[in-house]
Amino acid sequence: MHRFLLTPRWWGINVFVALAVPVCLFMGTWQLGRFEDRVDTHREATAERPAAETAAPLESLLPVDKKTSGRLASASGEFAEQLLVPDRLLDGKSGFYVLTLLRTDSGKAVPVVRGWLPGTADAAKAPAAPTGRVEVTGALQASENSTTKGVHAEGGLPAGQLGVIGAASLVNLVPYELYDAWLTVQTPADGLTPVPAQAPSNTGLDLKAFQNLGYTGEWFVFAAFVLFMWFRLYRREVETLRDAEAGLLPQEAASAATATAGTATAPAAATAGATEGATASARPAE
């Protein structure tokens, strides 16, 4: 009854199933692992840091990554150029950042967002930065780019304004080297509102994370579908052979089913026929 499983057609089907199911399970497990990694990263990025966290030297936290983003960093030097960053939202209100470049003792500068003010960007509203040598402590942030949410990447801003906070956008505005990062002061003065640190990119439960979860389900469904189709084919083959043996199929269909089932035993039948033929030839003629 089940000798049809040894036919070439069924050998191909069985090999395909044996390969497809493990591949689908592996891919589903891998996608699930990617989703779990994003969940863990999201928890780390959004976890509250200790209030008494000690600030580390700026250079010891560079380059900015998922672990160092948001950490308190300290740098010493003197404030230099001051710029305004317009069209920034804070608590649902539109305003602008007050950004001042800090020339550190190393000779390189780091942008420092000293705070936020509501309304249209206006240099007259922004308080001047302290003079002389200062010690600045702020949350470390990765440089923005044109795809960062909330940036003004279209250009055409007036002199003294900056759309994207980053070394790439500042390199043509200042004559000295820049750190590829920026700081946001968490305890500003002069009536400025502190700008909270942002979580690093690609760490939230965003569309990519849920795409990984969706792909996980798809791969497991593919594995179940392959097994389901194999069972359907197997069951239909068995039912066809039973109907043929019971004489419930037309003659042509019964012959085809019998021929399919007999393919696996054809080599044995051929061997038996050859043996009988040889024995008959060896008998003496009467």
Solvent accessible surface area in square Angstrom, and as a share of the most:
residue,aa,sasa,rsa
1,M,86,0.38
2,H,88,0.39
3,R,147,0.53
4,F,1,0.00
5,L,45,0.22
6,L,108,0.54
7,T,7,0.04
8,P,104,0.65
9,R,125,0.46
10,W,1,0.00
11,W,142,0.50
12,G,45,0.43
13,I,35,0.18
14,N,44,0.23
15,V,74,0.43
16,F,126,0.53
17,V,22,0.13
18,A,64,0.50
19,L,118,0.59
20,A,18,0.14
21,V,23,0.13
22,P,72,0.46
23,V,84,0.48
24,C,11,0.07
25,L,83,0.41
26,F,136,0.57
27,M,52,0.23
28,G,0,0.00
29,T,83,0.48
30,W,126,0.44
31,Q,18,0.08
32,L,62,0.31
33,G,27,0.26
34,R,101,0.37
35,F,33,0.14
36,E,89,0.40
37,D,84,0.43
38,R,33,0.12
39,V,26,0.15
40,D,71,0.37
41,T,25,0.15
42,H,52,0.23
43,R,158,0.58
44,E,119,0.53
45,A,25,0.20
46,T,77,0.45
47,A,61,0.47
48,E,169,0.76
49,R,92,0.34
50,P,99,0.62
51,A,118,0.91
52,A,96,0.74
53,E,37,0.17
54,T,111,0.64
55,A,32,0.25
56,A,18,0.14
57,P,88,0.55
58,L,8,0.04
59,E,101,0.45
60,S,75,0.48
61,L,11,0.06
62,L,48,0.24
63,P,114,0.72
64,V,28,0.16
65,D,73,0.38
66,K,105,0.45
67,K,160,0.68
68,T,21,0.12
69,S,6,0.04
70,G,13,0.13
71,R,67,0.25
72,L,41,0.20
73,A,0,0.00
74,S,24,0.16
75,A,11,0.08
76,S,23,0.15
77,G,3,0.02
78,E,96,0.43
79,F,37,0.16
80,A,40,0.31
81,E,72,0.32
82,Q,60,0.27
83,L,21,0.10
84,L,9,0.04
85,V,0,0.00
86,P,11,0.07
87,D,82,0.43
88,R,13,0.05
89,L,127,0.63
90,L,20,0.10
91,D,132,0.68
92,G,73,0.70
93,K,132,0.56
94,S,65,0.42
95,G,1,0.01
96,F,0,0.00
97,Y,17,0.06
98,V,0,0.00
99,L,0,0.00
100,T,0,0.00
101,L,0,0.00
102,L,0,0.00
103,R,107,0.39
104,T,16,0.10
105,D,95,0.49
106,S,68,0.44
107,G,37,0.35
108,K,61,0.26
109,A,0,0.00
110,V,0,0.00
111,P,1,0.01
112,V,0,0.00
113,V,0,0.00
114,R,17,0.06
115,G,0,0.00
116,W,14,0.05
117,L,27,0.13
118,P,76,0.48
119,G,38,0.37
120,T,111,0.64
121,A,15,0.12
122,D,56,0.29
123,A,79,0.61
124,A,95,0.74
125,K,106,0.45
126,A,13,0.10
127,P,31,0.19
128,A,85,0.66
129,A,21,0.16
130,P,70,0.44
131,T,131,0.76
132,G,42,0.40
133,R,157,0.57
134,V,27,0.16
135,E,118,0.53
136,V,11,0.07
137,T,58,0.34
138,G,0,0.00
139,A,3,0.03
140,L,0,0.00
141,Q,6,0.03
142,A,51,0.39
143,S,31,0.20
144,E,24,0.11
145,N,81,0.42
146,S,78,0.50
147,T,122,0.71
148,T,49,0.29
149,K,195,0.83
150,G,48,0.46
151,V,24,0.14
152,H,43,0.19
153,A,49,0.38
154,E,146,0.65
155,G,41,0.39
156,G,87,0.83
157,L,49,0.24
158,P,82,0.51
159,A,110,0.85
160,G,38,0.37
161,Q,39,0.18
162,L,9,0.04
163,G,8,0.08
164,V,23,0.13
165,I,0,0.00
166,G,2,0.02
167,A,21,0.16
168,A,92,0.71
169,S,41,0.27
170,L,0,0.00
171,V,89,0.51
172,N,139,0.71
173,L,99,0.49
174,V,11,0.06
175,P,125,0.79
176,Y,32,0.12
177,E,120,0.54
178,L,25,0.12
179,Y,12,0.05
180,D,98,0.51
181,A,0,0.00
182,W,11,0.04
183,L,0,0.00
184,T,0,0.00
185,V,22,0.13
186,Q,66,0.29
187,T,121,0.70
188,P,31,0.19
189,A,69,0.53
190,D,89,0.46
191,G,71,0.69
192,L,13,0.06
193,T,54,0.32
194,P,56,0.35
195,V,3,0.02
196,P,66,0.42
197,A,41,0.32
198,Q,111,0.49
199,A,57,0.44
200,P,22,0.14
201,S,91,0.59
202,N,80,0.41
203,T,3,0.02
204,G,26,0.25
205,L,72,0.36
206,D,57,0.29
207,L,131,0.65
208,K,104,0.44
209,A,0,0.00
210,F,103,0.43
211,Q,75,0.33
212,N,17,0.09
213,L,73,0.36
214,G,39,0.38
215,Y,93,0.35
216,T,8,0.05
217,G,35,0.34
218,E,88,0.40
219,W,68,0.24
220,F,77,0.32
221,V,95,0.55
222,F,95,0.39
223,A,4,0.03
224,A,60,0.46
225,F,118,0.49
226,V,22,0.12
227,L,92,0.46
228,F,103,0.43
229,M,74,0.33
230,W,70,0.25
231,F,101,0.42
232,R,131,0.48
233,L,46,0.23
234,Y,48,0.18
235,R,133,0.48
236,R,153,0.56
237,E,27,0.12
238,V,9,0.05
239,E,78,0.35
240,T,49,0.29
241,L,9,0.05
242,R,140,0.51
243,D,48,0.25
244,A,16,0.13
245,E,132,0.59
246,A,69,0.53
247,G,58,0.56
248,L,130,0.65
249,L,48,0.24
250,P,95,0.59
251,Q,145,0.64
252,E,151,0.68
253,A,43,0.33
254,A,17,0.13
255,S,56,0.36
256,A,58,0.45
257,A,9,0.07
258,T,86,0.50
259,A,66,0.51
260,T,46,0.27
261,A,25,0.20
262,G,30,0.28
263,T,62,0.36
264,A,26,0.21
265,T,39,0.23
266,A,51,0.40
267,P,93,0.58
268,A,70,0.54
269,A,65,0.51
270,A,68,0.53
271,T,88,0.51
272,A,54,0.42
273,G,40,0.39
274,A,69,0.54
275,T,83,0.48
276,E,123,0.55
277,G,38,0.37
278,A,65,0.50
279,T,70,0.41
280,A,58,0.45
281,S,96,0.62
282,A,83,0.65
283,R,166,0.61
284,P,117,0.73
285,A,106,0.82
286,E,219,0.98
